Amino acid sequence: MVSRVIPVDPFDLVVFGATGDLANRKILPGLYRRFFSGQIPEGARIIGAARTEMDTAAFRAHARAAIDEHVGAGKRDAAQIEAFLSILEYVPIDAMGEGGWNELKALVRPHLINAFYFSVAPALFGPLAERLHAFGIATSQARIVVEKPFGRDLASAKVLNTTLAEHFDETQIYRIDHYLGKETVQNLMAVRFANILFEPLWNAQFVDHVQITVAETVGVGGRGSYYDKSGAMRDMVQNHLMQLLCLIAMEPPYHFDPDAVRDEKLKVIRALQPVSAADIVRGQYLAHRSDDGKGHQPGYLEDAENPDSRTESYIALRVHVANWRWKGTPFYLRTGKRLRARTSEIAITFKEPPHSIFDEADETWRENVLVIRLQPNEGMNLKMMIKEPGPGGMRLVQVPLDMSFAEALGEDGADIPDAYERLIMDVIRGNQTLFMRGDEVEAAWAWTDPIIEGWTARGDRPQGYDAGSSGPEDALMLMHRDGRRWREIRE
Ligand SMILES: NC(=O)c1ccc[n+]([C@@H]2O[C@H](COP(=O)([O-])OP(=O)(O)OC[C@H]3O[C@@H](n4cnc5c(N)ncnc54)[C@H](OP(=O)(O)O)[C@@H]3O)[C@@H](O)[C@H]2O)c1
């Protein structure tokens, strides 16, 4: 299979927060990988900006270090790295100050595509938007990219939307949810809407339930006191898990067009029912002694530096989408830190055939399950019942029809671009399909807020769970009482 890299048009991309963690780990290495693949055309320029005083030479050295650390050896070509570094510039700017903006203006060429990536704390989104306008840097064609978190509730998200809308049209605003940039997530749309196979079965009549799991092995570590102000519901469910849910539950859009896709996702969010207390389990990981010689590993309360914290590092929810297609099919969502394995997957469990013609013991029987793996090893598998090979009569066994993208697509599959690479190139192309629209974000908070307000008003305490486990005991019960069980968390 031949890789098709279509170069984008020349652009000036300004990265605010260019000295930060995200720029260092994802944005700069990702841009280099796109350059290496030939997608970034001659004449393009990437301008870093942050408060740190340094010149362009020092910024290039900084970018070189980021590439050395975060790009695989196979793509680290000395000549290519030099060529990439030569398109980088740097301007010291304080988002809250007045210095540096005229220097930036002198660098940004308004006749090209202009994009401004706000890889800074959300409190700076407004000041950046204002100054880009006040100094006459952003044209009516310019694009801005904003990072998560987009607000911490409906009220703050509305303020943010209003502030950005004072200076930019919705068609210029790209709200990143990097889960949407993952290859498998987009493939979910291809599988659903480019094949006839699944769509007729994609409803409550045939789907028993859906599980969405995003599990991490790491704790909150040094980010503890910051994380303690948000928790798993705000940090993961309101954005990433809800976006995945939308792509599974949405109706076919009339066209693969940004607003058509986002209209359908919005309808799903609006159809989400309020979640009752009995359908929510929250947890905090407990301290443990590590086997690998690291000794005492702090629990959540210690990491958060808040012994009274009621913030959850784990959450499981049973969610209902109240519409014709999904009435009666529960969606079980769970995400947490310090769990058994690092894995993200969506599992769609189909109902059993209405009548079995085989004399099979019940425990042999397994439903068809379509598993979409986001990480590790992006791919899909479909669990099917077949006859166990051999002369022993008609015995059934469940086997996976497995498709690992890396294996199925050969070299191209192994070369799946990182979500950030894909999303930044979409910004340059002006394609908003994989970015959240303002009304979508607000609708997501409108659903999330009462859930958080509910447990706050009740004074609920998260349940402790063992580090390296699958989460709190009550989360198992959430499914057991429905006669179902969670899939095992494993890599
Ligand atoms: N890191 C991740 O994995 C990740 C994942 C998802 C979302 N995000 C989001 O991405 C954004 C950036 O995160 P990060 O982890 O890169 O944060 P970070 O490591 O703290 O970096 C913040 C960046 O902002 C710059 N900055 C701070 N105050 C500034 C000001 N007044 N004017 C101009 N620049 C300023 C800092 O540089 P100076 O100190 O030199 O000014 C630095 O470059 C945040 O909104 C975060 O929530 C990050």
The ligand as an SDF file (V2000), in Angstrom:
LIG
                    3D

 48 52  0  0  0  0  0  0  0  0999 V2000
    0.7450   18.5300   28.5190 N   0  0  0  0  0  0  0  0  0  0  0  0
   -0.2270   17.7630   28.0710 C   0  0  0  0  0  0  0  0  0  0  0  0
   -0.0550   16.5650   27.8690 O   0  0  0  0  0  0  0  0  0  0  0  0
   -1.5700   18.3570   27.7790 C   0  0  0  0  0  0  0  0  0  0  0  0
   -2.6030   17.4850   27.3650 C   0  0  0  0  0  0  0  0  0  0  0  0
   -3.8520   18.0240   27.0530 C   0  0  0  0  0  0  0  0  0  0  0  0
   -4.0560   19.3850   27.1620 C   0  0  0  0  0  0  0  0  0  0  0  0
   -3.0340   20.2010   27.5960 N   0  0  0  0  0  0  0  0  0  0  0  0
   -3.3120   21.6430   27.6720 C   0  0  0  0  0  0  0  0  0  0  0  0
   -2.3730   22.3200   26.8740 O   0  0  0  0  0  0  0  0  0  0  0  0
   -2.0550   23.5760   27.4440 C   0  0  0  0  0  0  0  0  0  0  0  0
   -0.5500   23.6460   27.6770 C   0  0  0  0  0  0  0  0  0  0  0  0
   -0.1930   22.6090   28.5580 O   0  0  0  0  0  0  0  0  0  0  0  0
    1.3140   22.2870   28.9660 P   0  0  0  0  0  0  0  0  0  0  0  0
    1.2700   20.9770   29.6740 O   0  0  0  0  0  0  0  0  0  0  0  0
    2.2140   22.4280   27.8170 O   0  0  0  0  0  0  0  0  0  0  0  0
    1.5950   23.4170   30.0580 O   0  0  0  0  0  0  0  0  0  0  0  0
    3.0050   23.9240   30.5800 P   0  0  0  0  0  0  0  0  0  0  0  0
    4.0410   22.8640   30.4570 O   0  0  0  0  0  0  0  0  0  0  0  0
    2.7530   24.5370   31.9090 O   0  0  0  0  0  0  0  0  0  0  0  0
    3.3930   25.0590   29.5410 O   0  0  0  0  0  0  0  0  0  0  0  0
    2.7310   26.2890   29.5160 C   0  0  0  0  0  0  0  0  0  0  0  0
    3.3310   27.1320   28.4230 C   0  0  0  0  0  0  0  0  0  0  0  0
    2.7030   28.4070   28.4680 O   0  0  0  0  0  0  0  0  0  0  0  0
    3.6960   29.4140   28.5250 C   0  0  0  0  0  0  0  0  0  0  0  0
    3.1570   30.5320   29.2750 N   0  0  0  0  0  0  0  0  0  0  0  0
    2.7970   30.5690   30.5790 C   0  0  0  0  0  0  0  0  0  0  0  0
    2.3350   31.7920   30.9070 N   0  0  0  0  0  0  0  0  0  0  0  0
    2.4270   32.5400   29.7890 C   0  0  0  0  0  0  0  0  0  0  0  0
    2.1150   33.8920   29.4910 C   0  0  0  0  0  0  0  0  0  0  0  0
    1.6360   34.7210   30.4120 N   0  0  0  0  0  0  0  0  0  0  0  0
    2.3210   34.3210   28.2370 N   0  0  0  0  0  0  0  0  0  0  0  0
    2.8200   33.4980   27.2900 C   0  0  0  0  0  0  0  0  0  0  0  0
    3.1310   32.2180   27.5060 N   0  0  0  0  0  0  0  0  0  0  0  0
    2.9390   31.7500   28.7500 C   0  0  0  0  0  0  0  0  0  0  0  0
    4.8710   28.7500   29.2160 C   0  0  0  0  0  0  0  0  0  0  0  0
    6.1010   29.3110   28.8590 O   0  0  0  0  0  0  0  0  0  0  0  0
    6.8140   30.5020   29.6540 P   0  0  0  0  0  0  0  0  0  0  0  0
    6.8760   30.1040   31.0790 O   0  0  0  0  0  0  0  0  0  0  0  0
    8.1130   30.6030   28.9610 O   0  0  0  0  0  0  0  0  0  0  0  0
    5.9530   31.6950   29.4200 O   0  0  0  0  0  0  0  0  0  0  0  0
    4.8160   27.3710   28.5610 C   0  0  0  0  0  0  0  0  0  0  0  0
    5.4050   27.4160   27.3010 O   0  0  0  0  0  0  0  0  0  0  0  0
   -2.9020   23.6740   28.7130 C   0  0  0  0  0  0  0  0  0  0  0  0
   -4.1280   24.2980   28.4120 O   0  0  0  0  0  0  0  0  0  0  0  0
   -3.1690   22.2200   29.0550 C   0  0  0  0  0  0  0  0  0  0  0  0
   -4.3490   22.0630   29.8090 O   0  0  0  0  0  0  0  0  0  0  0  0
   -1.8100   19.7170   27.8920 C   0  0  0  0  0  0  0  0  0  0  0  0
  1  2  1  0
  2  3  2  0
  2  4  1  0
  4  5  1  0
  4 48  2  0
  5  6  2  0
  6  7  1  0
  7  8  2  0
  8  9  1  0
  8 48  1  0
  9 10  1  0
  9 46  1  0
 10 11  1  0
 11 12  1  0
 11 44  1  0
 12 13  1  0
 13 14  1  0
 14 15  2  0
 14 16  1  0
 14 17  1  0
 17 18  1  0
 18 19  2  0
 18 20  1  0
 18 21  1  0
 21 22  1  0
 22 23  1  0
 23 24  1  0
 23 42  1  0
 24 25  1  0
 25 26  1  0
 25 36  1  0
 26 27  1  0
 26 35  1  0
 27 28  2  0
 28 29  1  0
 29 30  1  0
 29 35  2  0
 30 31  1  0
 30 32  2  0
 32 33  1  0
 33 34  2  0
 34 35  1  0
 36 37  1  0
 36 42  1  0
 37 38  1  0
 38 39  2  0
 38 40  1  0
 38 41  1  0
 42 43  1  0
 44 45  1  0
 44 46  1  0
 46 47  1  0
M  CHG  2   8   1  16  -1
M  END
$$$$
